[in-house]
Amino acid sequence: SVLTVSNEAMPELVADARLPVVSFTGSAPVGWSIRDAVPRKHVVLELGGNAAVLVAADWSTAADLRWAAGRIATFSNYQAGQSCIAVQRVYAERDVYEELLAEVSAAVARLRTGDPGNEATEVGPLIDLAAAERVERWINEAVEAGATVVVGGERDGTTVAPAVLRGVPPDARLAREEVFGPVLVIEPVDGLDEGLARINDSPYGLQAGVFTRDVRVAFRAHRELDVGGVIIGDVPSYRADQMPYGGTKGSGTGREGVRAAMEDLTVERVMVLTGIDL
């Protein structure tokens, strides 16, 4: 059953003792306030992310980089970037950085903005004017702090042209917080140590993508990245219903997915048989 109610009705529903489980997807302040309000309930929270990609030096052929760039460009800007696992940060080992930057920038520049009802449109508007103005403000803040806009970033009403920036300071909001818009930061790193550390340097930990064909790099990334899921050979925007989908740190608690939902909505009960002949 689906019951649509106003935001004002939600606190009463959340507190109702007849509803033993609360699952919330949305902003971190609201999510954590729900958990604080009902500490004795089972609460599942998916609170967003700051999805990152690492392109390892072994992903180095022109075809590899062109394919990775296309995936990064598409999944940084699908739903106008309004997805918790949209690509927001890209770190590339220095040997492949410049070529990847050129390929990503060209792929992003080719994306067509406009009316989402038009089949030719690839990047539509943001949810409202306030969201578009916030994204524009974050871009301007990064530029003022020393970043360079490689392509895009112009705002026209609620539409923001898909943007690629480089040289974004690590403490800028574009690098630290969830932009939830069509903006991509791409930076070089000197080796895997720095690349993995830069991905982990975030208050969020939903999913990450690692482009590599080295199984040792893949298993190391899975072991060291503090995220809920690592996608090897693709962007972090991949998701399937059978996956235990969820994050760490500020991205929430619990998992979504078929098995996870069954476990969330089930209470294990034990029966012990004694004194009965079977």
N, C-alpha and C positions, 0 to 999 in steps of 0.2 A: 504494500500500500504506500502511496505517496500523498502526503498532506502538506500543502503549501501554506505557510503562516508568515506573519510579519516578523521582523527582527525583534519587535517589542515583546512578542509572545515567547521568544526562545528561552529566556531565563527560567520561566515557570516550567517549560517542558524539560529542560535540562535537569531541574531539581526534582521533578516528579519521581517518586519512589517506584512507580510502576514501570519505569523505563530504566533497566539496569545497565544499559550500555549506551555510551555517547560516542559517536564517530564524527569528527569535524575536519573539514578541509578548508583552509583559509589563512588569514593573517595570524602571525605569531601572538600579538597581544590578546586577540580574542581567544585563540586556542588555549593559551596558558591560563587565561582567566577562567575558562570553563573547567580546566583541571583543578584549579585552586578552589572553585566553588563547590565541586562534588568530589572530595578526596577519597570517598569510600566507593565510588563507582568505577567501573571499567571504562577508561577513556582512551580512545585512539585518535591521534592527532597527525595530520599531514599539513605542515605549516610553510611549505615553500622551500626554495633553495637558491643557490647561486652556482648553477651547473657549470662544471669546468671540463675542458678537454686537454689532454696531453698528446702531442704528436712527437713520437720518438724518432731518433735519427735514422733508425732502420726503415722507416716508412718514407723512402727517399726517391723513388722513381717519379718521373713526371706524371705518369698515369695515376700512381698512388696519391700524390699530392692534389691532383686535379679532382679526384673522386672525393677525398677527404674534404676539400674546400667546398665542393657542392653540398655535401651532407651538412657541414658546419653552417654554410649560408642559409640553407633551407630551414634547418632546425634551430637556428637563432631567431628566425623571423616568422615561423609558422604561428598562426593565431596572433600575429603581430607581436610575437614575443611574450604573449600573456599565457605562459605555461610555466609551471614550477620546475620543469626539467628542460626548458629551452636553453640552448647554449648561450652562456653569458661571458665566460672567460675561456681563452685559448692560450695554452703555453706550448711553444714549439722549441725543440732543441735547436741551437743556433745554426747548425749545419743546414737545416731545412727551413729556417724561419723566413727568410726574405722571399723565397719562392712561394711558400705557403701564403704569406701575407698578400702577395700579388694575386694569387689565384683566388683567395677568399674575397678580396676587395672587388675583383672583377665579377665574381659570382654574385655578390651582394648588389653591386651596381646594376646588374641585369634584372633584378627582381622588380616586378611591376606593382605599384601601389594603386589603390583606388577603391571603388565600391565593391564590397565583398559579394554582392549579388551578381557582379559581372564575372563570367567564367575566366576572363583573361587576368583578373586580379590575383596576385600572389600574396600581397601583404595589405590587409585592410586597416581600418582605423583602430585606435584604442577605445576602451570602454566609454570614456567620457573626456571632456575637455580638461578637467583637472588632472587626469592621468597623463595626458599628452603634455601638458605644461610641466608636470613634475619630471618626466623623462627629459624634456628639453633643458630643464634647469640642471639636472644632474650632468648632462653632457657639457653644458656651459661651465659648471663647477670644475669638471675634470680638465677642460681646456685652460681655464684660469690657473690651475695647479700645474700646468706643464704638458698636458696630453695633446696629441695631434689627431684631428679628425681626418682619416684617410678617405672616407667616402660617406655621403649621406648626412643624416642628423638634422636636416631642416624640418621644421614643423609647419603644417598647413591645416589649421583647425585641429581636429582630433587625430590627424594622420601624421606620423613621424617617418620620414624617409629612412629606411634601414641603414644603420650606421656601423662603421668600423673605426675603432680608435686604437692608437698605440701610445706607449709612454704614459699610461694612466698610473698615477701614484698608488701604491698598495693600500693606502688609507683613504682613498677617494670612495665616495658612495657607490660609484659604478663598479668598483672592485670588491667592496665589502658587503653591500646590501643587494637585495633582489630587485632588479630594475623593472621587471615585468613589462618590458617593451622591446622594440626591435633594435637593440644595441648590443654590440659585440666588442669585447676588449681582447686584443691579441698581443702577446709579449714573448720575447725570446728568453730561454733559460739555458744555463750551462750544465747540461747533464740531467740524468734522471733524479738525482738527489734533490736538486733545486725544483724540478718540475713537480714532483710529488709533494714537496713541502709547500709549494705555492698553492696547489689545489687544496691542501689541508688547512691553509691559512684563511679560514673562512668560518663565520659563526654557524654556517649551514653545512649539511652533509647528506644530501638526498641521493644523487647519482653522479657518476663521473664517467667520461669516455676516454679510452686510451687507444690510439692508433699505433699498433705494433704488430709484427709477425714473430717476435721473439717470445716464446712461451715463458722464459724466465722473467722477462719484463712483465708479462701479463700476471703471473702469479705473485710477483713482488708488489705490483700495483694493488691487486686484490687484498694482499696481506697488510699493506701499509696505509692505504687510503681510508680515512675515517668517514666513510659514506655508506649508505644502505645498499648500493648496487654499483658494480663496475662493468661497463660495457666495453668489451675488447673489439677493436677494429671498427668502431662506429661511435656515434655521438651518444651522450647520456639520455637522449630523448626517447630511447627505445623502451617500450613497456608492453608486457603481455599479461593478461588476466591471471594466468597461472603462477606468475612470479609473486614472491612475498615482497611487495613494493612498499617502501617506506624509508625513513632516514634516521640520522643520528643528530646529535647536538640540537641546534635551533630548528631543524627540519621536522621535529616532532617525535612521537613515540608510537610504537605498535606498527603493524603491517597491514596492507590491503592485499586483496587477492582471494581466490576461491577458498583455499584451505585456511588462510588467515581469518576470513570472515566466518567460516564454520567454527573455528576455535573461539573467536570472540563471542559468538552467540550461543555457545554450548557450555554447560557446566558438567564436569565429569562427576559421575556418581558411582559408588561402589556397593555391590551386594555380596555378602559373605554367606554361603550356605553351610549350615552345620546341622547334624542330626537328621539328615534326609538321605534315604537310600536312593541312589540313582541307578 
